[in-house]
C-alpha cells in the first residue's frame, strides 16, 4: 500500500474512532465461545460495564478488542500478517497458554496483558498487568452474605469427571459450582462461599475479586502457565495445586474470613485495568448514562 493510501486509512480511522456513530455502536469483542464457560462470558459483561457500551461477539479478524482469556495464540494465528483496510484490534488483559512467535505484535495494539509471564514471552516491557475478571465485583450490586460452604469450581472439562462427582457426594461441605452455568450466578455462588477450591482459572480470579480465600485444584492436563501468569500479576503466592483425592484431608484446615495477603496487588491490577482500557472504546458521557439507564 502506498504512503498516500496509508494516510487515507489513518485519517478515515481517526475520524471513525471519534464519530458519534462509532461510539454508539456495540464494541466488537472476541471471546471464546467454543464451550460454555463463565470465565469467557465474563469478558463481554466486564467490557460492557467498563466501556458503557453494548458488546457483540466478533471473530478475531473482525474484532475491535480481545480481553478475558488465554487467546493470544488465536490472535497470533490471525495477525501474523497485517490485515489491510482495518484498524488494529486492541489487546486488554489477555494472556498466553504457551510461547508463540511475536510476529503479530506490529499488527495489534497491546493495551495490557494478563501477567508478567505473558509479557516476558512476548517481550513486552511493562509493569502494568491484570485479568479483567478482577473487575467482576463491579457487576453485582448486592453481594450475597457468606454461607458456611466451600465452593468447588472445576475446570469446565472436569465437571463430569467421576472423581469430581464422587468427591462432591462424599463431602457435604462442598458446593459444586458448574462453570458452564450462568456467569453472574457462578460469581454469586463464589462470592457467598467461605472458601473456594478451583481448577477453573476464573474460579480463582473471581474469588480474589470478592476477597474470598481460595485453593488451587489440579487442572489435570491443562497447562499451568496461565495460573502462574495471573498469580504473578497480583503477587499471589502459588504453590503446586492439590489433587482431588487430597481435598477431604485439607477441608478442615482451609482459611476463611481472613483478608487476602495480596490484596494490594489485586487493587493495583484493578487500577491498571481501568487506566489502560482503550479510551476510544469508552462511550461519551451522555451515551454512558443512557446505557446505564437501559441496564436497569
C-alpha positions as CSV (number, residue, x, y, z in Angstrom):
1,X,0.0,0.0,0.0
2,X,1.3,3.4,-0.9
3,X,2.1,6.1,1.7
4,X,-0.9,8.1,0.4
5,X,-3.2,5.2,0.8
6,X,-2.0,4.6,4.3
7,X,-2.7,8.2,5.1
8,X,-6.2,7.8,3.8
9,X,-6.8,4.8,6.0
10,X,-5.3,6.6,9.0
11,X,-7.5,9.7,8.5
12,X,-10.6,7.7,7.9
13,X,-9.8,5.6,11.0
14,X,-9.2,8.7,13.2
15,X,-12.5,10.2,12.0
16,X,-14.3,6.9,12.6
17,X,-13.0,6.5,16.2
18,X,-14.2,10.0,17.1
19,X,-17.6,9.7,15.4
20,X,-20.8,9.5,17.4
21,X,-21.9,6.6,15.2
22,X,-18.8,4.6,16.3
23,X,-19.3,5.4,20.0
24,X,-22.9,4.3,19.9
25,X,-22.3,1.1,18.0
26,X,-21.6,-2.1,20.0
27,X,-18.0,-3.0,20.7
28,X,-17.0,-5.9,18.6
29,X,-15.3,-8.2,21.1
30,X,-13.7,-11.5,20.5
31,X,-14.1,-14.1,23.2
32,X,-14.0,-17.9,23.2
33,X,-17.5,-19.4,22.6
34,X,-16.5,-23.0,21.7
35,X,-17.6,-24.4,25.0
36,X,-19.9,-22.7,27.6
37,X,-17.7,-21.3,30.3
38,X,-18.5,-18.5,32.7
39,X,-14.9,-17.0,32.5
40,X,-15.2,-16.4,28.8
41,X,-18.7,-14.9,29.1
42,X,-17.4,-12.5,31.8
43,X,-15.4,-10.8,29.0
44,X,-18.5,-9.3,27.4
45,X,-20.0,-8.4,30.8
46,X,-16.9,-6.6,32.1
47,X,-16.2,-4.8,28.8
48,X,-19.8,-3.6,28.6
49,X,-19.6,-2.3,32.2
50,X,-16.2,-0.6,31.8
51,X,-17.0,1.0,28.4
52,X,-20.6,2.0,29.0
53,X,-21.4,0.5,25.6
54,X,-23.1,-2.6,24.3
55,X,-20.9,-5.5,23.2
56,X,-21.3,-8.0,20.4
57,X,-19.3,-11.1,19.7
58,X,-16.9,-11.0,16.7
59,X,-14.3,-13.3,15.3
60,X,-10.7,-12.4,15.8
61,X,-10.2,-10.7,12.4
62,X,-13.4,-8.6,12.8
63,X,-13.0,-7.5,16.4
64,X,-12.2,-4.2,18.0
65,X,-11.0,-5.8,21.2
66,X,-9.9,-9.0,22.8
67,X,-10.0,-9.2,26.6
68,X,-10.6,-12.1,29.0
69,X,-8.9,-15.4,28.2
70,X,-5.8,-17.2,27.1
71,X,-6.4,-16.1,23.5
72,X,-3.1,-14.6,22.2
73,X,-2.3,-17.9,20.4
74,X,-5.5,-17.3,18.3
75,X,-4.7,-13.7,17.8
76,X,-1.2,-14.6,16.6
77,X,-2.6,-17.1,14.1
78,X,-4.9,-14.4,12.6
79,X,-2.5,-11.4,12.8
80,X,0.9,-12.8,11.9
81,X,0.5,-10.6,8.8
82,X,-1.2,-7.2,8.6
83,X,-4.9,-7.1,7.7
84,X,-5.3,-4.2,5.3
85,X,-8.1,-1.7,5.4
86,X,-9.0,-2.2,9.1
87,X,-8.0,-0.7,12.4
88,X,-5.7,-2.8,14.6
89,X,-7.6,-4.6,17.4
90,X,-6.7,-3.9,21.0
91,X,-5.5,-6.5,23.5
92,X,-6.6,-5.8,27.1
93,X,-5.9,-8.2,29.8
94,X,-5.4,-11.2,27.6
95,X,-2.9,-14.0,28.1
96,X,-1.0,-16.9,26.6
97,X,-1.3,-20.6,27.1
98,X,2.2,-21.3,25.7
99,X,5.0,-19.4,23.9
100,X,4.2,-18.1,20.4
101,X,6.2,-16.2,17.8
102,X,5.9,-12.5,18.2
103,X,5.4,-11.6,14.6
104,X,1.8,-10.5,15.2
105,X,2.7,-7.7,17.6
106,X,3.1,-4.9,15.0
107,X,-0.5,-5.7,13.8
108,X,-2.3,-5.3,17.1
109,X,-2.4,-2.7,19.9
110,X,-1.3,-4.0,23.2
111,X,-3.0,-2.0,26.0
112,X,-2.5,-4.6,28.7
113,X,-1.6,-8.3,29.1
114,X,-2.8,-10.6,31.9
115,X,0.5,-11.1,33.7
116,X,4.3,-10.9,33.6
117,X,4.8,-14.4,32.2
118,X,2.8,-13.4,29.1
119,X,4.7,-10.1,28.9
120,X,8.1,-11.8,29.1
121,X,7.2,-14.4,26.5
122,X,6.1,-11.5,24.1
123,X,9.0,-9.2,25.0
124,X,6.5,-6.5,26.1
125,X,8.2,-4.1,28.5
126,X,5.6,-3.1,31.1
127,X,4.9,-3.1,34.8
128,X,1.1,-3.0,34.4
129,X,-0.9,-6.2,34.3
130,X,-4.4,-7.5,35.1
131,X,-7.1,-10.0,34.2
132,X,-10.4,-8.3,33.5
133,X,-12.1,-10.9,35.7
134,X,-10.8,-8.9,38.7
135,X,-13.5,-6.3,37.8
136,X,-16.3,-8.8,38.3
137,X,-17.3,-7.5,41.7
138,X,-18.4,-4.3,39.9
139,X,-21.1,-6.2,38.1
140,X,-23.0,-7.3,41.2
141,X,-24.9,-4.6,43.1
142,X,-25.7,-6.7,46.2
143,X,-23.0,-9.2,47.2
144,X,-24.7,-12.2,48.9
145,X,-23.9,-12.9,52.5
146,X,-21.3,-15.5,53.2
147,X,-22.6,-19.1,53.7
148,X,-20.9,-21.9,55.5
149,X,-19.8,-23.8,52.4
150,X,-16.8,-24.4,50.3
151,X,-17.3,-23.8,46.6
152,X,-15.7,-26.4,44.3
153,X,-15.2,-24.8,40.8
154,X,-13.6,-27.3,38.5
155,X,-12.3,-26.5,35.0
156,X,-15.2,-27.0,32.5
157,X,-13.5,-30.2,31.2
158,X,-13.6,-31.8,34.7
159,X,-17.2,-31.1,35.8
160,X,-18.4,-34.6,34.8
161,X,-15.2,-36.4,35.9
162,X,-16.2,-39.4,38.1
163,X,-13.6,-38.4,40.6
164,X,-15.0,-34.9,41.0
165,X,-18.6,-36.2,41.2
166,X,-17.6,-38.8,43.8
167,X,-15.8,-36.1,45.8
168,X,-18.9,-33.9,46.0
169,X,-21.1,-36.8,47.0
170,X,-18.7,-37.8,49.8
171,X,-18.2,-34.2,51.2
172,X,-21.4,-32.4,52.2
173,X,-19.5,-29.2,52.9
174,X,-18.6,-28.9,49.2
175,X,-20.9,-26.9,46.8
176,X,-20.2,-27.9,43.2
177,X,-20.3,-24.8,41.1
178,X,-20.6,-25.6,37.4
179,X,-18.6,-23.1,35.4
180,X,-20.8,-23.8,32.4
181,X,-23.8,-22.2,34.2
182,X,-24.9,-18.5,34.1
183,X,-21.9,-16.4,34.6
184,X,-23.3,-14.0,37.2
185,X,-24.9,-16.8,39.1
186,X,-21.5,-18.6,39.2
187,X,-20.0,-15.3,40.6
188,X,-22.6,-15.0,43.3
189,X,-22.0,-18.6,44.4
190,X,-18.3,-17.9,44.6
191,X,-18.8,-14.6,46.4
192,X,-21.1,-16.2,49.1
193,X,-18.7,-19.0,49.9
194,X,-16.3,-19.1,52.9
195,X,-13.6,-20.6,50.7
196,X,-13.1,-21.7,47.1
197,X,-11.3,-24.7,45.7
198,X,-10.9,-24.2,41.9
199,X,-9.1,-25.7,38.9
200,X,-11.0,-23.1,36.9
201,X,-8.7,-20.1,36.5
202,X,-11.6,-17.7,36.7
203,X,-12.8,-19.6,39.8
204,X,-9.6,-18.4,41.5
205,X,-9.7,-14.9,39.9
206,X,-13.4,-14.2,40.8
207,X,-12.7,-15.4,44.4
208,X,-9.9,-12.9,44.5
209,X,-12.2,-10.2,43.1
210,X,-14.6,-10.7,46.0
211,X,-11.8,-11.3,48.6
212,X,-12.7,-14.9,49.2
213,X,-9.7,-17.2,50.1
214,X,-9.1,-19.9,47.6
215,X,-7.1,-23.0,46.9
216,X,-5.7,-24.2,43.6
217,X,-7.0,-27.6,42.5
218,X,-5.1,-29.5,39.8
219,X,-6.5,-28.8,36.4
220,X,-5.5,-32.2,35.0
221,X,-3.8,-31.9,31.6
222,X,-4.3,-28.2,31.4
223,X,-1.2,-26.0,31.1
224,X,-0.1,-24.4,34.4
225,X,1.3,-21.3,32.6
226,X,-1.9,-19.2,32.8
227,X,-2.3,-19.8,36.5
228,X,1.3,-18.7,37.3
229,X,0.8,-15.7,34.9
230,X,-2.2,-14.5,36.7
231,X,-0.8,-15.2,40.2
232,X,2.3,-13.2,39.4
233,X,0.2,-10.2,38.2
234,X,-1.2,-9.7,41.7
235,X,1.7,-11.1,43.8
236,X,-0.2,-14.1,44.8
237,X,1.9,-17.0,46.2
238,X,1.0,-20.1,44.2
239,X,2.4,-23.4,45.3
240,X,1.6,-26.7,43.5
241,X,-2.1,-27.5,43.1
242,X,-3.8,-30.1,45.3
243,X,-5.2,-33.2,43.7
244,X,-8.9,-34.1,44.0
245,X,-8.2,-37.0,46.4
246,X,-6.4,-34.6,48.7
247,X,-9.4,-32.3,49.2
248,X,-11.0,-34.2,52.1
249,X,-7.8,-34.0,54.1
250,X,-7.5,-30.2,53.7
251,X,-11.1,-29.1,54.2
252,X,-10.7,-28.7,57.9
253,X,-7.7,-26.5,57.6
254,X,-8.9,-24.1,54.9
255,X,-8.6,-20.5,55.7
256,X,-11.7,-18.3,55.7
257,X,-12.8,-14.9,56.9
258,X,-9.3,-13.5,56.6
259,X,-8.0,-10.7,54.4
260,X,-6.0,-11.8,51.4
261,X,-2.3,-11.1,51.9
262,X,-2.0,-9.9,48.3
263,X,-5.0,-7.5,48.4
264,X,-2.7,-4.6,47.4
265,X,-1.7,-6.5,44.3
266,X,-5.4,-7.0,43.4
267,X,-6.1,-3.3,43.9
268,X,-3.1,-2.4,41.7
269,X,-4.2,-4.7,38.9
270,X,-7.8,-3.3,39.1
271,X,-6.4,0.2,38.7
272,X,-4.2,-0.8,35.8
273,X,-7.2,-2.4,34.1
274,X,-9.3,0.8,34.4
275,X,-6.4,3.1,33.4
276,X,-5.4,1.1,30.3
277,X,-8.8,0.4,28.8
278,X,-8.7,1.9,25.3
279,X,-10.1,5.4,25.6
280,X,-11.7,5.4,22.2
281,X,-13.9,2.4,23.1
282,X,-15.5,4.2,26.1
283,X,-18.9,5.8,25.4
284,X,-19.2,9.5,25.6
285,X,-20.7,10.6,28.9
286,X,-24.2,11.1,27.6
287,X,-24.1,7.7,26.0
288,X,-22.8,6.1,29.2
289,X,-25.8,7.5,31.1
290,X,-28.2,6.2,28.5
291,X,-26.5,2.7,28.6
292,X,-26.7,2.6,32.4
293,X,-30.4,3.5,32.3
294,X,-31.1,0.8,29.8
295,X,-29.4,-1.8,32.0
296,X,-31.7,-1.1,35.0
